[in-house]
Amino acid sequence: MERQAAYLRNALFDQGYLDEQFLQLEDLQDETNPHFVEEVVKLFYTDSVRLIQSIELTLKNTPRDFEKLDKIMHQFKGSSTSIGAKKVKKECTQFQEYCNVGNVEGCIREFQEVKQEHAALKRKLEHYFQLAREAR
């Protein structure tokens, strides 16, 4: 079980889902708080649901408020960066680039990518945390 969890964790790095920030979070975890990383990730997903809803609402408004979209996505990218969500962060950056040039179609398309990467990472991390808990 422990080996499976380690393999899955390494795969998340190898496949580009996570970066070194995740390792820094793990360094903060110890015996007194053995679920620290999992708790931080859960907070990220709780907060990101609110940000995604806010982006969806803002994208529906016309005229599009690209400044507001960029500001919300900046928050989302910051949260993603704080847990080491490498692919999510990359898609957030791309979304912001479309905002900067006022490309509505690009924003809409890229937002779908953001949500896909966000959901994929959530599934993978939930599986990893489940295995890690079972291995303890």
Secondary structure, 3 states (H helix, E strand, C coil): CHHHHHHHHHHHHHCCCECHHHHHHHHHCECCECCHHHHHHHHHHHHHHHHHHHHHHHHHCCCCCHHHHHHHHHHHHHHHHHHCEHHHHHHHHHHHHHHHCCCHHHHHHHHHHHHHHHHHHHHHHHHHHHHHHHHC
